[in-house]
């Protein structure tokens, strides 16, 4: 399926223009980017498409494991904004302390020697 078709499947009532506007917010701006088949996307583009899909139909809970790995700075900044605006609950596993701090997580825990500890 194309990038466009993935969003259309999640939001069949959206007009083509609404879908394109939504994808534009996730840096899919050119026609060839919007119509690209997902198997041709780079890792960063797949992350952006995943975020666009989440934003199109937000689940109640996100489980994210090292989501910042292999992201360019622009995509990471966009991810941060999307996650800040996310209305549901989130469990984030991340070794990048500055990202976690910028996200403003309310509760934190640390795993050490196989034990879950409260974050200081």
Backbone as a printed PyTorch tensor [residue, N CA C, xyz], in Angstrom:
tensor([[[  0.8480,  -1.1870,   0.0000],
         [  0.0000,   0.0000,   0.0000],
         [  0.8920,   1.2490,   0.0000]],

        [[  0.3370,   2.3310,  -0.4710],
         [  1.0710,   3.5980,  -0.4820],
         [  0.9130,   4.3030,   0.8580]],

        [[  1.7140,   5.3260,   1.0610],
         [  1.6130,   6.1690,   2.2550],
         [  0.1890,   6.7190,   2.3470]],

        [[ -0.3130,   7.2440,   1.2490],
         [ -1.6630,   7.8050,   1.1830],
         [ -2.7070,   6.7590,   1.5760]],

        [[ -2.5930,   5.5610,   1.0220],
         [ -3.5830,   4.5070,   1.2780],
         [ -3.6220,   4.0780,   2.7480]],

        [[ -2.4730,   4.1010,   3.4110],
         [ -2.4610,   3.7460,   4.8340],
         [ -3.3190,   4.7070,   5.6540]],

        [[ -3.2080,   5.9890,   5.3650],
         [ -4.0080,   6.9800,   6.1020],
         [ -5.4670,   6.8930,   5.6790]],

        [[ -5.7030,   6.6850,   4.4050],
         [ -7.0690,   6.5650,   3.8950],
         [ -7.7980,   5.3840,   4.5400]],

        [[ -7.0940,   4.3060,   4.7980],
         [ -7.6850,   3.1390,   5.4480],
         [ -8.1080,   3.4720,   6.8760]],

        [[ -7.2740,   4.2690,   7.5710],
         [ -7.5860,   4.6360,   8.9520],
         [ -8.6910,   5.6790,   9.0460]],

        [[ -8.7600,   6.5600,   8.0620],
         [ -9.7390,   7.6490,   8.0760],
         [-10.4580,   7.7260,   6.7250]],

        [[-11.3220,   6.7550,   6.4400],
         [-11.9770,   6.7320,   5.1310],
         [-12.8990,   7.9180,   4.8600]],

        [[-13.2840,   8.6350,   5.8980],
         [-14.1730,   9.7890,   5.6820],
         [-13.3970,  11.0640,   5.3230]],

        [[-12.0730,  11.0480,   5.4800],
         [-11.2840,  12.2230,   5.1200],
         [-11.2240,  12.3690,   3.6050]],

        [[-11.2600,  13.6030,   3.1510],
         [-11.1050,  13.8860,   1.7210],
         [ -9.6330,  13.6890,   1.3420]],

        [[ -9.3630,  13.5260,   0.0580],
         [ -7.9510,  13.4300,  -0.3670],
         [ -7.1270,  14.6330,   0.1090]],

        [[ -7.7270,  15.8210,   0.1000],
         [ -6.9920,  17.0110,   0.5580],
         [ -6.6930,  16.9340,   2.0530]],

        [[ -7.6390,  16.4540,   2.8470],
         [ -7.4070,  16.3010,   4.2840],
         [ -6.2880,  15.2880,   4.5490]],

        [[ -6.2640,  14.2210,   3.7810],
         [ -5.1960,  13.2200,   3.9360],
         [ -3.8500,  13.8340,   3.5740]],

        [[ -3.8040,  14.5640,   2.4730],
         [ -2.5420,  15.2030,   2.0590],
         [ -2.0870,  16.2510,   3.0770]],

        [[ -3.0160,  16.9920,   3.6360],
         [ -2.6650,  17.9870,   4.6690],
         [ -2.0830,  17.2820,   5.8870]],

        [[ -2.7190,  16.1960,   6.2790],
         [ -2.2290,  15.4140,   7.4220],
         [ -0.8240,  14.8820,   7.1310]],

        [[ -0.6240,  14.3050,   5.9580],
         [  0.6930,  13.7580,   5.6070],
         [  1.7440,  14.8630,   5.5000]],

        [[  1.3380,  16.0320,   5.0620],
         [  2.2520,  17.1730,   4.9960],
         [  2.8080,  17.4980,   6.3800]],

        [[  1.9740,  17.3580,   7.4030],
         [  2.4190,  17.6090,   8.7750],
         [  3.5050,  16.6280,   9.2070]],

        [[  3.6010,  15.5040,   8.5100],
         [  4.6010,  14.4860,   8.8290],
         [  5.6720,  14.4020,   7.7480]],

        [[  5.8330,  15.5220,   7.0480],
         [  6.9140,  15.7360,   6.0930],
         [  6.8040,  14.8970,   4.8280]],

        [[  5.6050,  14.4220,   4.5010],
         [  5.3400,  13.7890,   3.2080],
         [  4.6720,  14.8560,   2.3570]],

        [[  5.4840,  15.5650,   1.5850],
         [  4.9800,  16.7510,   0.9070],
         [  4.8330,  16.5800,  -0.5930]],

        [[  5.7710,  15.9230,  -1.2210],
         [  5.7420,  15.7640,  -2.6750],
         [  4.8220,  14.6080,  -3.0430]],

        [[  4.2520,  14.6890,  -4.2500],
         [  3.3430,  13.6460,  -4.7110],
         [  4.0110,  12.2710,  -4.6840]],

        [[  5.2790,  12.2010,  -5.0960],
         [  5.9720,  10.9040,  -5.1080],
         [  6.1950,  10.3620,  -3.6920]],

        [[  6.2860,  11.2400,  -2.6850],
         [  6.3980,  10.7880,  -1.2900],
         [  5.0560,  10.2700,  -0.7780]],

        [[  3.9970,  10.9650,  -1.1120],
         [  2.6530,  10.5910,  -0.6720],
         [  2.2070,   9.2840,  -1.3210]],

        [[  2.5800,   9.0790,  -2.5680],
         [  2.1530,   7.8870,  -3.3040],
         [  3.1740,   6.7470,  -3.2460]],

        [[  4.2810,   6.9470,  -2.5280],
         [  5.3130,   5.9080,  -2.4340],
         [  4.7560,   4.6610,  -1.7450]],

        [[  5.1580,   3.5100,  -2.2410],
         [  4.7880,   2.2550,  -1.5970],
         [  5.6360,   2.0840,  -0.3420]],

        [[  5.0460,   1.5730,   0.7080],
         [  5.7380,   1.5380,   1.9940],
         [  7.0110,   0.7040,   1.9710]],

        [[  7.0830,  -0.3260,   1.1440],
         [  8.3060,  -1.1340,   1.1270],
         [  9.4960,  -0.3690,   0.5580]],

        [[  9.2410,   0.7620,  -0.1020],
         [ 10.3380,   1.5590,  -0.6530],
         [ 10.8280,   2.6370,   0.3140]],

        [[ 10.1500,   2.8180,   1.4500],
         [ 10.4880,   3.8950,   2.3830],
         [ 11.7510,   3.5840,   3.1710]],

        [[ 12.4800,   4.6300,   3.5190],
         [ 13.6410,   4.4910,   4.4080],
         [ 13.1450,   4.2650,   5.8300]],

        [[ 14.0550,   3.9510,   6.7340],
         [ 13.6880,   3.7530,   8.1350],
         [ 13.0410,   4.9860,   8.7410]],

        [[ 13.6060,   6.1480,   8.4880],
         [ 13.0390,   7.3930,   9.0210],
         [ 11.6680,   7.6900,   8.4450]],

        [[ 11.4870,   7.4070,   7.1540],
         [ 10.1800,   7.6200,   6.5330],
         [  9.1350,   6.6680,   7.1160]],

        [[  9.5420,   5.4430,   7.4150],
         [  8.6170,   4.4960,   8.0380],
         [  8.2040,   4.9670,   9.4280]],

        [[  9.1490,   5.5510,  10.1560],
         [  8.8170,   6.1100,  11.4750],
         [  7.8170,   7.2470,  11.3160]],

        [[  8.0620,   8.1400,  10.3540],
         [  7.1390,   9.2560,  10.1390],
         [  5.7520,   8.7700,   9.7240]],

        [[  5.7100,   7.7270,   8.8830],
         [  4.4100,   7.1750,   8.4920],
         [  3.7110,   6.5690,   9.7130]],

        [[  4.4550,   5.8720,  10.5380],
         [  3.8670,   5.2980,  11.7530],
         [  3.2870,   6.3950,  12.6370]],

        [[  4.0200,   7.4790,  12.7810],
         [  3.5200,   8.6100,  13.5810],
         [  2.2730,   9.2160,  12.9530]],

        [[  2.2670,   9.3390,  11.6330],
         [  1.0930,   9.8800,  10.9390],
         [ -0.1130,   8.9770,  11.1560]],

        [[  0.1140,   7.6740,  11.1520],
         [ -0.9760,   6.7240,  11.3800],
         [ -1.4880,   6.8130,  12.8140]],

        [[ -0.5640,   6.9380,  13.7550],
         [ -0.9580,   7.0820,  15.1590],
         [ -1.7680,   8.3590,  15.3510]],

        [[ -1.3130,   9.4490,  14.7390],
         [ -2.0150,  10.7270,  14.8860],
         [ -3.3710,  10.7120,  14.1790]],

        [[ -3.4990,   9.9290,  13.1130],
         [ -4.7620,   9.8550,  12.3840],
         [ -5.8350,   9.1290,  13.1990]],

        [[ -5.4060,   8.1570,  13.9740],
         [ -6.3520,   7.3890,  14.7970],
         [ -5.6200,   6.9700,  16.0690]],

        [[ -5.4920,   7.8770,  17.0280],
         [ -4.6770,   7.6140,  18.2120],
         [ -5.1990,   6.4500,  19.0640]],

        [[ -4.3170,   5.5220,  19.4170],
         [ -4.7070,   4.4750,  20.3590],
         [ -4.7130,   5.0510,  21.7760]],

        [[ -5.2390,   4.3000,  22.7240],
         [ -5.2800,   4.7800,  24.1110],
         [ -3.9340,   4.6600,  24.8040]],

        [[ -3.0750,   3.7520,  24.3180],
         [ -1.7750,   3.5100,  24.9410],
         [ -0.7220,   3.2920,  23.8700]],

        [[  0.3980,   3.9850,  24.0030],
         [  1.5540,   3.7730,  23.1360],
         [  2.6410,   3.0750,  23.9270]],

        [[  3.2290,   2.0480,  23.3570],
         [  4.4090,   1.3900,  23.9160],
         [  5.5370,   1.6400,  22.9330]],

        [[  6.5240,   2.3890,  23.3620],
         [  7.6130,   2.7810,  22.4720],
         [  8.9460,   2.2990,  23.0330]],

        [[  9.6980,   1.5880,  22.2160],
         [ 10.9790,   1.0380,  22.6360],
         [ 12.0850,   1.6270,  21.7780]],

        [[ 12.9070,   2.4740,  22.3780],
         [ 14.0410,   3.0970,  21.6950],
         [ 13.6330,   3.7210,  20.3590]],

        [[ 12.5690,   4.4910,  20.4020],
         [ 11.9840,   5.0750,  19.2020],
         [ 12.9100,   6.1100,  18.5390]],

        [[ 13.8810,   6.6450,  19.2580],
         [ 14.7560,   7.6640,  18.6760],
         [ 15.9540,   7.0730,  17.9370]],

        [[ 16.1620,   5.7780,  18.0300],
         [ 17.3010,   5.1640,  17.3450],
         [ 17.2040,   5.3970,  15.8350]],

        [[ 18.3160,   5.7680,  15.2490],
         [ 18.4460,   5.9110,  13.7880],
         [ 17.5540,   6.9910,  13.1770]],

        [[ 17.1860,   7.9910,  13.9580],
         [ 16.3920,   9.0870,  13.4120],
         [ 17.2790,  10.2900,  13.1500]],

        [[ 17.0110,  10.9920,  12.0480],
         [ 17.7250,  12.2400,  11.7980],
         [ 17.1470,  13.3080,  12.7280]],

        [[ 17.8330,  14.4240,  12.8430],
         [ 17.4320,  15.4680,  13.7920],
         [ 16.0450,  16.0250,  13.5010]],

        [[ 15.7080,  16.2010,  12.2390],
         [ 14.4010,  16.7510,  11.8760],
         [ 13.2760,  15.7980,  12.2920]],

        [[ 13.4610,  14.5210,  12.0230],
         [ 12.4450,  13.5330,  12.3820],
         [ 12.3320,  13.4080,  13.9000]],

        [[ 13.4760,  13.4620,  14.5860],
         [ 13.4510,  13.3750,  16.0470],
         [ 12.7050,  14.5630,  16.6530]],

        [[ 12.9300,  15.7540,  16.1220],
         [ 12.2230,  16.9400,  16.6100],
         [ 10.7230,  16.8150,  16.3430]],

        [[ 10.3780,  16.2820,  15.2010],
         [  8.9640,  16.1030,  14.8660],
         [  8.3380,  15.0490,  15.7740]],

        [[  9.0530,  13.9640,  16.0170],
         [  8.5810,  12.9240,  16.9240],
         [  8.3100,  13.5000,  18.3050]],

        [[  9.2190,  14.3180,  18.7900],
         [  9.0600,  14.9360,  20.0970],
         [  7.7640,  15.7400,  20.1580]],

        [[  7.4900,  16.5190,  19.1230],
         [  6.2760,  17.3290,  19.1140],
         [  5.0230,  16.4630,  19.0620]],

        [[  5.0600,  15.4250,  18.2370],
         [  3.9020,  14.5260,  18.1310],
         [  3.6280,  13.8570,  19.4760]],

        [[  4.6780,  13.3960,  20.1430],
         [  4.4990,  12.7230,  21.4290],
         [  4.0410,  13.6910,  22.5180]],

        [[  4.4880,  14.9220,  22.4630],
         [  4.0170,  15.9290,  23.4280],
         [  2.5190,  16.1790,  23.2700]],

        [[  2.0360,  16.1010,  22.0450],
         [  0.6260,  16.3600,  21.7590],
         [ -0.2440,  15.1160,  21.9120]],

        [[  0.3710,  13.9720,  22.1240],
         [ -0.3750,  12.7200,  22.1930],
         [ -1.3200,  12.7290,  23.3920]],

        [[ -2.6070,  12.4360,  23.1920],
         [ -3.5820,  12.5600,  24.2750],
         [ -3.6890,  11.3540,  25.2070]],

        [[ -3.0950,  10.2130,  24.8450],
         [ -3.2650,   9.0050,  25.6520],
         [ -2.0970,   8.7450,  26.5790]],

        [[ -2.0860,   7.5450,  27.1250],
         [ -0.9950,   7.1110,  28.0010],
         [  0.1580,   6.5820,  27.1480]],

        [[  1.3500,   6.6330,  27.7140],
         [  2.5410,   6.2340,  26.9700],
         [  3.5360,   5.5570,  27.9000]],

        [[  4.0890,   4.4750,  27.4170],
         [  5.2230,   3.8370,  28.0870],
         [  6.3740,   3.9350,  27.1090]],

        [[  7.4440,   4.5570,  27.5420],
         [  8.5830,   4.8350,  26.6740],
         [  9.8380,   4.2260,  27.2590]],

        [[ 10.5200,   3.4270,  26.4650],
         [ 11.8390,   2.9240,  26.8230],
         [ 12.8240,   3.7280,  25.9870]],

        [[ 13.7120,   4.4550,  26.6570],
         [ 14.6130,   5.3410,  25.9230],
         [ 15.8880,   5.5760,  26.7290]],

        [[ 17.0210,   5.4310,  26.0740],
         [ 18.3010,   5.6820,  26.7380],
         [ 18.7330,   7.1420,  26.5780]],

        [[ 18.0150,   7.8920,  25.7620],
         [ 18.3950,   9.2700,  25.4540],
         [ 17.7420,  10.2260,  26.4540]],

        [[ 18.4750,  10.5260,  27.5120],
         [ 17.9640,  11.3180,  28.6320],
         [ 17.4250,  12.6790,  28.1920]],

        [[ 18.0950,  13.3370,  27.2580],
         [ 17.6450,  14.6630,  26.8260],
         [ 16.2800,  14.5880,  26.1340]],

        [[ 16.0290,  13.5090,  25.4070],
         [ 14.7340,  13.3350,  24.7530],
         [ 13.6370,  13.1380,  25.7970]],

        [[ 13.9050,  12.2990,  26.7820],
         [ 12.9320,  12.0360,  27.8440],
         [ 12.6380,  13.3230,  28.6120]],

        [[ 13.6610,  14.0910,  28.9060],
         [ 13.4820,  15.3570,  29.6270],
         [ 12.6600,  16.3430,  28.8030]],

        [[ 12.9700,  16.4380,  27.5030],
         [ 12.2370,  17.3560,  26.6380],
         [ 10.7790,  16.9440,  26.4990]],

        [[ 10.5170,  15.6630,  26.5990],
         [  9.1530,  15.1540,  26.5100],
         [  8.3480,  15.4740,  27.7630]],

        [[  9.0410,  15.6540,  28.8930],
         [  8.3760,  16.0180,  30.1380],
         [  7.5470,  14.8980,  30.7200]],

        [[  8.0940,  13.7060,  30.7140],
         [  7.3790,  12.5500,  31.2690],
         [  7.0790,  12.8130,  32.7460]],

        [[  5.8700,  12.4450,  33.2050],
         [  5.4560,  12.6910,  34.5840],
         [  6.0250,  11.6660,  35.5600]],

        [[  6.0910,  10.4340,  35.1480],
         [  6.6280,   9.3870,  36.0100],
         [  7.7490,   8.6740,  35.2640]],

        [[  8.8020,   8.3570,  36.0020],
         [  9.9430,   7.6800,  35.3960],
         [ 10.3880,   6.5550,  36.3020]],

        [[ 10.9770,   5.5770,  35.6820],
         [ 11.5580,   4.4600,  36.4290],
         [ 12.8420,   4.0590,  35.7090]],

        [[ 13.6980,   3.4060,  36.4350],
         [ 14.9710,   2.9500,  35.8770],
         [ 15.0880,   1.4640,  36.1820]],

        [[ 15.6170,   0.7190,  35.2100],
         [ 15.8690,  -0.7040,  35.4200],
         [ 17.3650,  -0.8770,  35.6660]],

        [[ 17.6890,  -1.5210,  36.7890],
         [ 19.0880,  -1.7730,  37.1240],
         [ 19.1910,  -3.1840,  37.6830]],

        [[ 20.0710,  -3.9410,  37.1040],
         [ 20.2840,  -5.3310,  37.5360],
         [ 18.9830,  -6.1240,  37.5420]],

        [[ 18.1340,  -5.8620,  36.5240],
         [ 16.8880,  -6.6020,  36.4090],
         [ 15.7860,  -6.1580,  37.3350]],

        [[ 15.9950,  -5.0700,  38.0880],
         [ 14.9880,  -4.5770,  39.0290],
         [ 14.4720,  -3.2080,  38.5700]],

        [[ 13.1830,  -3.0170,  38.7140],
         [ 12.5640,  -1.7450,  38.3870],
         [ 12.6610,  -0.8160,  39.5960]],

        [[ 13.2990,   0.3310,  39.4000],
         [ 13.5160,   1.2860,  40.4850],
         [ 12.7930,   2.5870,  40.1900]],

        [[ 12.3420,   3.2850,  41.1920],
         [ 11.8170,   4.6290,  41.0120],
         [ 12.9500,   5.5230,  40.5760]],

        [[ 12.6210,   6.4700,  39.7060],
         [ 13.6480,   7.3940,  39.2260],
         [ 13.8600,   8.4610,  40.2840]],

        [[ 15.1180,   8.8010,  40.5480],
         [ 15.3860,   9.8310,  41.5680],
         [ 14.8880,  11.2100,  41.1610]]])
